Amino acid sequence: MRISEWLDEQEAEGVDVSGIDPPEDLLFEDWPDETIYFEEIKPCGILCRGNHPFSTVERFGDWYYSRGQDREAGLHSSEMKWKLFTRDRSLALNTAKAHIE
């Protein structure tokens, strides 16, 4: 099963899918159809393995998965993570950009 199919099922059952956590196996088995946006704030260099603020938007079928970590969390923090599932491409992009600015 694809993430988009699972989201369609959840939506048909009346579940608010905007902040839902898909089953872990779906997240590891299903690849996005495309990555529309990605930005990461990583001033410490490419070899740093710590957490860094980022925003990304990935498309799964008709669904857009916008997620990341707020810039306000700071470098090497694991706090202030966020996510949004939506069918609205512009909402997903605007949300991702707002969290990283």
N, C-alpha and C positions, 0 to 999 in steps of 0.2 A: 504494500500500500504506500502511496505517495503522501507527503505532507499535505498537499493541496486537496487530495481526496479526504483525508482525515479531517481537515478544517471544514470542508463542505458538509461532512456528516455532522460535525459538532454544531455548525450553524443551523442545519436543518432541525436539530434537536432543541434549538432555542438558546444555546450556550453563547455567551459573549466571548468571542474568540480573540478580541483585541489584545489581551494580556495573558493568554493561555500558554501553558507549558506543554508542548507536544511530547509524546512518549519518547524517552531517550533513544530507543532503538530506531525510531523514524528519523531522528536528527542525525544519527550516525550512518544510516543506510541510504538516505535520500540526498542527492546533491541538488543545489539550486540550478535552475535553468540558465540564469545569468546573475552576475553581480553588477548592480547598476551604479553603486556608489560605495566608496571606501575611503576613509581618511583616518589617520592615526597620528597622534602627537607623540613623537619619540625623539626628544632632543639628545638623549644619552647615547645614541648610536645604534647601528644595526645589530650589534652583538649582544645588546642588553636583553635579558630574558624576563625582566620584570613586567608587571601589568602597566599598560599605558592607556590613556583616554583614546577612544576610537568610536567611530560610527560607521555602520554599513547598512546597505539595503540590498537584499537578495530577492529574486523572483522565483517562486515555486508555482508553476502553472499560472492561475489568475490571481494569486496571492503575493503580497509583498511583505517580507519580513525585515523590519527595521529594528536594529538593536545596537547596543554599544555601552559605553561607560562615559558618564559626563566628564567634561573637561574639569569641572570644579572638584572632582575626586582627587585630582593631582596625580603625579607620577607614582608608579609602583603601588597603587592602592587597589583593593579589590571591592571597594564600595561604589555605590551610586550606579549600579548597572540597570539598564532599562531595556524594554522590548515592546514591539507593536506589530501585530498582524493586521493587515488591511488589504482591501482590493483597490484602494485609491493610491495610485503611484505618486501623485504630487504630495499627498499627506505623508507618505512614507519618507520621501526625500526631504521635505521641509522639516519633519521631526528629527531626522538624522542630522541634518545641518544645524538645527537649533541646539542640539545637545553638545555638539563639538565646538561651537563658536564661543 
